[in-house]
Amino acid sequence: MNHGMWVVLGWSAFVILTGIVFLVWGWRRGQFKDVEEAKYRMLEDREPAPWPDKEEKQRHG
């Protein structure tokens, strides 16, 4: 195999291993437990939390 093929194989191995690491990380953090919740949470009728520094800016200026 020539040098270019080793570069492609190395890059492919890196991408695959990175994907596996992120998959395991997401699984352990519970990112895949309730994938349906986000669409229902989006429809809740709640006031959004204010920006932390917005009140300060309104007071000063």
Secondary structure as the mmCIF struct_conf table of DSSP 4:
data_model
#
loop_
_struct_conf.conf_type_id
_struct_conf.id
_struct_conf.beg_label_comp_id
_struct_conf.beg_label_asym_id
_struct_conf.beg_label_seq_id
_struct_conf.end_label_comp_id
_struct_conf.end_label_asym_id
_struct_conf.end_label_seq_id
HELX_RH_AL_P HELX_RH_AL_P1 HIS A 3 ARG A 29
TURN_TY1_P TURN_TY1_P1 GLY A 30 PHE A 32
BEND BEND1 LYS A 33 LYS A 33
TURN_TY1_P TURN_TY1_P2 VAL A 35 GLU A 36
HELX_RH_AL_P HELX_RH_AL_P2 GLU A 37 MET A 42
TURN_TY1_P TURN_TY1_P3 LEU A 43 LEU A 43
HELX_LH_PP_P HELX_LH_PP_P1 GLU A 47 TRP A 51
TURN_TY1_P TURN_TY1_P4 PRO A 52 ASP A 53
HELX_RH_AL_P HELX_RH_AL_P3 LYS A 54 HIS A 60
#
